[in-house]
Amino acid sequence: MRKIDKKIENSLRLILTEVCDAALDNVKGFRWLTHFANYDNFPNSLSIVCVFNTNSDLADTRSSNKDDYLRDLIKQKLEAENIKVRDISQHISFDTEENCGREHGGNWQKRFRDNTLRNFH
């Protein structure tokens, strides 16, 4: 990893830690988030996954527009660090512990590896 890539990665970790802390306080059922990026095509390749406990929690989040809150918060934090993406919704996906448990036996590495091939930039 190049020095500039490490700086971007460290910045992303700090930004997303702030988002995670806020989401834990403000979004019912939110558990954690992670990100993926190909730094040769950054920020276009940035993918962020917000993970909820259950499908019901995620449905509640969507019906109360808290998913928009998360998108707006992530976009705001990225822009504050001069990381600009055209359409933030193209860079954020939502998942649940429930789905990972059912579809991948709780193995997030396998889930992300499988999904990376299909869904992420």
N, C-alpha and C positions, 0 to 999 in steps of 0.2 A: 504494500500500500504506500502510495506516495505521501509526502509530507502534507501537501494540501488536502489530500483525501482524509488523512487523520484529523486535520483541523475541522473539516466539515463533519466528520463522524462524531467528534467530541461535541461540537456545537449541536448537532441533532440530538445526541443523548441528553444534553442539558435541557434543550427545548422540550423534548418529549417527556422528560421526567416532570417538568412543570405541568404539562398538559395532564399527565397521568395523575398527579397529586390533586389537581383541580377536579378531574373527572371522578376520582374516588370520593370526593366530598359532595359532588353535585349531580351525579348520574347514577341512579339506582341500578344495581346489578353489574355495573362496570367493574372489571377485574384488573386488566392490564393492557398494555399495548406494546407493539414492537414495530420495527421498520426494516426495510430492505432497500438497497440502492446499488446500482452499477455506477461507480463514480466516473466512468468514461462517458456517461450520458446523464450527468446530474444537472439539474434537478428533475429532468423528464422521467428518469427511471425510479424516482422515489416512490415507494409503496409503504403505507402505514396501515397496520391491522389493529383495530380496536376490539378487544375480546371482552365478552360479557359472560356471566355465569350460565344463564339459561336462554333458550329461545324466547320464553315469555318475557324475560328482562329486556331482551333486544327489541321485541315487539312493542313493549311499553315505552322504550326509549324513542322509537320511531313515531309512535302515536302522540307522544308529548313533545316532539320536535327537538329532543335532546341530541339526536344525531346531527342536526344542523348546528346546535351549540358546539359539539365536538369539532365539526368541520371548521366552523368560524374561529374557534379557539386555536386550532392547529395552524390555520392560515395566518392568523394574526401573529402568532409566535414565530412562524417561519419568516414572515415579512419583516418582523422586528430585527431579524438577523440577516436581512437582505437575501433571503432565499425565496424566490418568486416562482410560482407555478401558475399556469393558465387557469385550469379548472381543478380546484382542490378535490372535488368529488371523484375525479379520475385517479386520485392518488391515495384514497382512503377506502378501506373495506372493513366490514364488520363480521365477526365470527363469534362462536360461543364455545364454552367448555363442553356444553352438552353435545354439540355437533362433533367436536373433536373426539370425545369419548365414544360416541356411537360409530363414527366413520373411520377413526384411526386408532381406536383403543387408547386414547389419551396421549398419543405420541405426536406432540406438536412439531417436532423436527420433520417427521414423515409428512404430516399434513402440509406444512409450509413448502417442503420440497415438491410434493405433488401439485399444490396450488400454484407454485411459482412457475411451473411449466405452462399452466393454462391462463392464469389471471394477472400476474404481476408483470410490470414493464421490465 
